[in-house]
Amino acid sequence: MANKQAKQALEQFKMQAANEVGVNLNQGYNGDLTARQAGSIGGQMVKKMIESYEQGMGVSQQQK
């Protein structure tokens, strides 16, 4: 059960990141994306994960 919920949360996170960088994703197959588009989605996801981690640790922008 938790695995299915985690997969759904990751899909939602991916869709949000794609929307933020202006890439239209379809539910299911997205093999028509360019490497640049896929990379921008992945990069945005990593950026948001790092920001979330830093917020959890209490790291402020001034400490960077």
C-alpha angles and dihedrals in degrees: 000000000000090000091057091049091048091051091050092048091050091050090051090048090050092050091050092049091048091051091050092055093042100251118138112222126192125214106262120357119039100163091133092072118111119239088250092055093046091047093050090053092049092045092051090050092052091046091053092046091053091048090050092049092049091050089052090053092046095244110160128205090252092059093057 
